[in-house]
Amino acid sequence: MGKKLKIPLDDIDARRFLGVNDSTLRFLKKRTGARVWVEEDNLFAEGDETQLKLVRELVGVLKGILARRGYISEEDITDIPVSLNNRKVNLQNYSDIFIDTPKRRIYPKTANQAEYIKAIRENDIVVGIGPAGTGKTYLAVALAIEFLKSGKVEKLILTRPAVEAGESLGFLPGDLEEKINPYLTPLYDALYSMMGYERVKALIERRMLEIAPLAYMRGRTFHDAFVILDEAQNTKAVQMKMFLTRLGVRSKLVLTGDVTQIDLPHKWHSGLVEIQQVLKDIKGIKFVYFGKEDVIRHRLVKDIVEAYEKYQSKKKEEME
């Protein structure tokens, strides 16, 4: 028999804590491997020291969510990681790092994601660089919504360079707007998942939300705005300088990109690659780097990223 742990639940609404069909208990059992049950106003757990420590920490996180919001959703449960990049992290402290959007509360799932959220809140310009599936754009959009909702900014601007990934805009059907829209779809998808179609439509109609290609940003100044440049690796050096110098008062710029997926012609230098050297020592500009360990899509995405890294490394060695 293992050790036992007793956690009183008389300080909270136990029914809401346990969830529908005891979903919280099922989560604790699955995540910790401990035997978990409830008797009267107490939660009991049985297992080894590591399992019981994790049960205590997770219960503390969930109690904190319940106290702040009055209920625990299924997404709250599934979004709590057991560890962050295998670093030792106090989950009790981790529970204070989250983003509130109209449809859900979003928690970072890796230490780099937590650092990214903190960096965006504390700096006027943040650059997130890393492979696909690490949450760079998704978290930036979530924070933009939070800033707008809290009144810290008056407008959201989401932009991307319209650079073809092996295709030509000229061969696509429709007028210019119809040709550009496919490039902006990922931004719309993120917004819809956090706000819903009607809220997004209303913000666009009130001119509080703008989604447009990078070329439309020239000659403007961003005041009281949260601006996201997605797919920044496909921004030419001259375009990057143009974009960064649009920054106005009470505004925030977030740039996201993957330097291993540059679709620019060889004659152009990527602005995202260049600014890592040009701006690295400027106070108020923060670079956050993601790796394959931060990929939160299907497990195969992480394996694909790692396979490409190995292949490219081997190819580089052979060329040298």
C-alpha positions as CSV (number, residue, x, y, z in Angstrom):
1,M,0.0,0.0,0.0
2,G,1.1,3.5,-0.8
3,K,1.0,6.6,1.4
4,K,-2.3,8.5,1.9
5,L,-3.2,12.2,1.5
6,K,-6.3,14.0,2.8
7,I,-7.3,17.4,1.4
8,P,-10.4,19.1,3.0
9,L,-13.0,20.4,0.6
10,D,-15.2,22.2,3.1
11,D,-13.7,25.6,2.2
12,I,-15.2,25.4,-1.4
13,D,-18.3,24.2,-3.2
14,A,-17.4,20.5,-3.5
15,R,-20.1,19.8,-6.1
16,R,-18.7,22.4,-8.5
17,F,-15.2,21.3,-7.8
18,L,-15.9,17.7,-8.6
19,G,-17.6,18.6,-11.9
20,V,-20.1,16.7,-14.0
21,N,-19.9,12.9,-13.4
22,D,-16.8,13.5,-11.1
23,S,-14.7,14.7,-14.1
24,T,-12.2,16.3,-11.8
25,L,-11.5,13.0,-10.0
26,R,-11.1,11.3,-13.3
27,F,-8.6,13.9,-14.4
28,L,-6.6,13.6,-11.1
29,K,-6.4,9.8,-11.4
30,K,-5.3,10.0,-15.0
31,R,-2.7,12.7,-14.5
32,T,-1.1,11.5,-11.3
33,G,-1.6,7.7,-11.4
34,A,-2.8,7.9,-7.8
35,R,-6.0,6.4,-6.4
36,V,-8.3,9.3,-5.7
37,W,-11.7,9.4,-4.0
38,V,-14.0,11.6,-2.0
39,E,-15.6,10.9,1.4
40,E,-17.9,13.5,3.0
41,D,-16.1,16.9,2.7
42,N,-12.6,15.5,2.0
43,L,-10.6,14.3,-1.0
44,F,-8.4,11.4,-0.4
45,A,-5.5,10.1,-2.5
46,E,-3.2,7.1,-2.2
47,G,0.1,6.6,-4.0
48,D,3.8,7.3,-3.8
49,E,5.3,10.6,-2.7
50,T,5.6,12.0,-6.2
51,Q,2.0,11.2,-7.1
52,L,0.6,12.7,-3.9
53,K,2.7,15.9,-4.3
54,L,1.2,16.3,-7.8
55,V,-2.3,15.7,-6.5
56,R,-1.9,18.4,-3.9
57,E,-0.5,20.9,-6.4
58,L,-3.2,20.2,-9.0
59,V,-6.0,20.4,-6.4
60,G,-4.5,23.8,-5.4
61,V,-4.6,25.0,-9.0
62,L,-8.2,23.9,-9.5
63,K,-9.3,25.4,-6.2
64,G,-7.8,28.7,-7.3
65,I,-9.7,28.6,-10.6
66,L,-12.9,27.8,-8.8
67,A,-12.4,30.7,-6.3
68,R,-11.7,33.2,-9.1
69,R,-14.5,32.2,-11.5
70,G,-17.0,30.1,-9.7
71,Y,-16.7,27.0,-11.9
72,I,-14.2,24.7,-13.5
73,S,-14.6,23.9,-17.2
74,E,-13.4,20.9,-19.1
75,E,-10.9,23.1,-20.9
76,D,-9.5,24.3,-17.6
77,I,-8.8,20.7,-16.7
78,T,-7.3,19.6,-20.0
79,D,-5.1,22.8,-20.3
80,I,-3.2,22.2,-17.1
81,P,0.2,20.6,-17.8
82,V,1.8,18.2,-15.4
83,S,5.2,19.8,-16.1
84,L,6.6,22.6,-18.2
85,N,9.3,21.5,-20.5
86,N,10.4,19.0,-17.8
87,R,11.4,21.9,-15.6
88,K,10.4,21.8,-12.0
89,V,7.5,24.2,-11.8
90,N,5.3,25.0,-8.9
91,L,1.8,24.5,-10.4
92,Q,0.3,26.7,-7.7
93,N,2.2,29.6,-9.0
94,Y,1.6,28.5,-12.6
95,S,-2.2,28.8,-12.1
96,D,-1.8,32.6,-12.0
97,I,-0.6,32.7,-15.6
98,F,-3.6,32.7,-17.9
99,I,-5.4,34.7,-20.6
100,D,-9.1,35.5,-20.3
101,T,-11.0,35.6,-23.6
102,P,-14.8,35.7,-24.1
103,K,-15.2,32.0,-24.8
104,R,-12.5,30.5,-22.6
105,R,-9.6,30.9,-20.2
106,I,-6.2,30.0,-21.8
107,Y,-3.3,28.7,-19.9
108,P,0.3,28.3,-21.2
109,K,1.2,24.6,-21.8
110,T,5.0,25.0,-21.7
111,A,7.5,27.2,-19.9
112,N,8.4,29.1,-23.1
113,Q,4.7,29.8,-23.6
114,A,4.5,31.2,-20.0
115,E,7.6,33.3,-20.7
116,Y,6.0,34.5,-24.0
117,I,2.8,35.7,-22.2
118,K,4.9,37.5,-19.5
119,A,7.1,39.1,-22.2
120,I,4.1,40.5,-24.1
121,R,2.6,41.9,-21.0
122,E,5.8,43.6,-20.0
123,N,7.3,44.8,-23.3
124,D,6.1,47.0,-26.2
125,I,7.7,44.9,-28.9
126,V,7.9,41.1,-28.6
127,V,9.2,38.7,-31.3
128,G,8.2,35.0,-31.0
129,I,10.3,32.7,-33.1
130,G,9.9,28.9,-33.5
131,P,8.3,26.0,-35.4
132,A,4.7,25.5,-36.3
133,G,2.3,24.4,-33.6
134,T,4.0,26.2,-30.6
135,G,1.1,28.6,-30.0
136,K,3.0,31.8,-31.1
137,T,0.1,33.3,-33.0
138,Y,-2.7,31.8,-30.9
139,L,-1.4,33.2,-27.6
140,A,-0.7,36.6,-29.2
141,V,-4.3,36.8,-30.5
142,A,-5.6,35.8,-27.1
143,L,-3.6,38.5,-25.4
144,A,-4.7,41.1,-28.0
145,I,-8.3,40.2,-27.2
146,E,-7.6,40.5,-23.4
147,F,-6.0,43.9,-23.9
148,L,-9.0,45.2,-25.9
149,K,-11.5,43.8,-23.5
150,S,-9.7,45.4,-20.5
151,G,-9.5,48.8,-22.3
152,K,-5.7,48.9,-22.5
153,V,-5.9,49.3,-26.3
154,E,-8.7,50.6,-28.5
155,K,-8.0,48.6,-31.6
156,L,-6.6,45.2,-32.8
157,I,-4.6,45.0,-36.0
158,L,-3.7,41.6,-37.4
159,T,-1.5,41.4,-40.5
160,R,0.5,39.0,-42.6
161,P,2.7,39.4,-45.7
162,A,1.0,38.0,-48.7
163,V,3.8,35.8,-49.9
164,E,3.2,32.6,-51.9
165,A,4.2,29.2,-50.5
166,G,5.0,27.8,-54.0
167,E,2.0,29.4,-55.6
168,S,1.3,32.6,-57.5
169,L,-1.4,35.1,-56.5
170,G,-1.9,35.9,-60.2
171,F,-3.2,32.4,-60.9
172,L,-5.7,32.5,-58.0
173,P,-9.3,33.4,-58.9
174,G,-11.1,36.6,-57.9
175,D,-10.2,40.2,-57.2
176,L,-7.3,41.3,-55.0
177,E,-9.3,40.9,-51.7
178,E,-10.4,37.4,-52.6
179,K,-6.8,36.5,-53.5
180,I,-5.5,37.8,-50.2
181,N,-8.1,36.3,-47.9
182,P,-6.7,32.8,-47.8
183,Y,-3.5,34.2,-46.3
184,L,-5.5,35.8,-43.5
185,T,-7.6,32.7,-42.7
186,P,-5.4,31.5,-39.8
187,L,-5.9,34.8,-38.0
188,Y,-9.7,34.6,-38.5
189,D,-9.7,31.0,-37.2
190,A,-7.9,32.0,-33.9
191,L,-10.4,34.9,-33.4
192,Y,-13.5,32.8,-34.0
193,S,-12.3,30.1,-31.6
194,M,-11.9,32.7,-28.8
195,M,-14.8,35.1,-29.5
196,G,-17.2,33.5,-31.9
197,Y,-18.2,34.8,-35.4
198,E,-20.7,37.4,-34.2
199,R,-18.3,39.2,-31.8
200,V,-15.6,39.2,-34.5
201,K,-18.0,40.6,-37.1
202,A,-19.2,43.3,-34.7
203,L,-15.6,44.4,-33.9
204,I,-14.8,44.7,-37.6
205,E,-18.0,46.7,-38.3
206,R,-17.0,49.1,-35.4
207,R,-13.5,49.4,-36.8
208,M,-12.0,48.0,-33.6
209,L,-10.6,45.0,-35.4
210,E,-8.6,45.1,-38.7
211,I,-7.2,42.1,-40.5
212,A,-5.2,43.1,-43.6
213,P,-2.0,42.2,-45.5
214,L,1.2,43.9,-44.5
215,A,1.3,46.1,-47.6
216,Y,-1.7,48.0,-46.2
217,M,0.3,49.1,-43.2
218,R,2.6,51.5,-45.1
219,G,2.3,55.2,-44.1
220,R,0.3,54.5,-40.9
221,T,1.0,55.0,-37.2
222,F,-0.4,52.7,-34.6
223,H,-1.8,54.5,-31.6
224,D,-3.7,52.7,-28.7
225,A,-3.4,49.5,-30.7
226,F,-2.3,45.9,-30.3
227,V,-0.7,44.9,-33.6
228,I,0.3,41.3,-34.6
229,L,2.5,40.5,-37.6
230,D,2.2,36.8,-38.3
231,E,4.4,34.8,-40.6
232,A,7.1,37.5,-40.1
233,Q,9.8,35.3,-41.7
234,N,8.2,36.2,-45.1
235,T,8.7,39.9,-44.5
236,K,11.5,41.6,-46.5
237,A,14.1,43.6,-44.5
238,V,12.7,46.9,-45.9
239,Q,9.1,45.9,-45.0
240,M,10.2,44.9,-41.5
241,K,11.7,48.3,-40.9
242,M,8.6,50.0,-42.2
243,F,6.4,47.9,-39.9
244,L,8.4,48.4,-36.7
245,T,8.6,52.2,-37.2
246,R,4.7,52.4,-37.3
247,L,4.7,52.0,-33.5
248,G,2.8,54.8,-31.8
249,V,1.9,55.7,-28.2
250,R,0.2,53.1,-25.9
251,S,0.7,50.4,-28.5
252,K,2.2,47.0,-28.6
253,L,3.7,45.0,-31.5
254,V,4.0,41.2,-31.5
255,L,5.8,39.5,-34.4
256,T,5.6,35.7,-34.9
257,G,7.5,33.5,-37.4
258,D,9.4,30.4,-38.2
259,V,12.8,31.1,-39.8
260,T,12.9,27.5,-41.2
261,Q,9.9,28.2,-43.4
262,I,10.9,31.3,-45.4
263,D,9.0,31.5,-48.7
264,L,10.8,34.6,-50.0
265,P,12.8,34.5,-53.3
266,H,16.5,33.9,-52.7
267,K,17.3,37.5,-53.6
268,W,15.4,38.9,-50.6
269,H,16.7,38.7,-47.1
270,S,14.1,37.9,-44.4
271,G,13.4,40.8,-42.1
272,L,12.8,38.4,-39.2
273,V,16.3,36.9,-39.6
274,E,17.9,40.4,-39.8
275,I,16.2,41.9,-36.7
276,Q,17.6,39.3,-34.4
277,Q,21.0,41.0,-34.9
278,V,19.8,44.6,-35.4
279,L,17.5,44.8,-32.4
280,K,18.9,42.3,-29.9
281,D,20.3,44.9,-27.5
282,I,17.4,47.4,-27.4
283,K,15.6,47.6,-24.1
284,G,11.8,47.1,-24.4
285,I,12.2,44.6,-27.3
286,K,12.0,41.0,-26.2
287,F,12.8,37.8,-28.3
288,V,11.3,34.6,-27.2
289,Y,12.4,31.4,-28.8
290,F,10.3,28.2,-29.1
291,G,11.6,24.7,-29.8
292,K,10.2,21.3,-30.7
293,E,9.4,20.7,-27.1
294,D,6.8,23.5,-27.3
295,V,4.8,21.9,-30.1
296,I,1.3,21.3,-28.9
297,R,-0.3,20.0,-32.0
298,H,-0.6,16.3,-32.9
299,R,2.5,14.4,-31.5
300,L,3.6,13.7,-35.1
301,V,4.1,17.4,-35.7
302,K,6.8,17.4,-33.0
303,D,8.4,14.3,-34.7
304,I,8.3,16.0,-38.1
305,V,10.0,19.2,-36.8
306,E,12.7,17.0,-35.1
307,A,13.2,15.0,-38.3
308,Y,13.7,18.1,-40.4
309,E,16.2,19.5,-37.8
310,K,18.2,16.3,-38.0
311,Y,18.1,16.3,-41.8
312,Q,19.1,19.9,-42.2
313,S,21.9,19.5,-39.7
314,K,23.3,16.5,-41.5
315,K,23.0,18.3,-44.9
316,K,24.9,21.3,-43.5
317,E,27.7,19.0,-42.2
318,E,28.0,17.3,-45.6
319,M,28.3,20.7,-47.3
320,E,31.1,21.7,-45.0
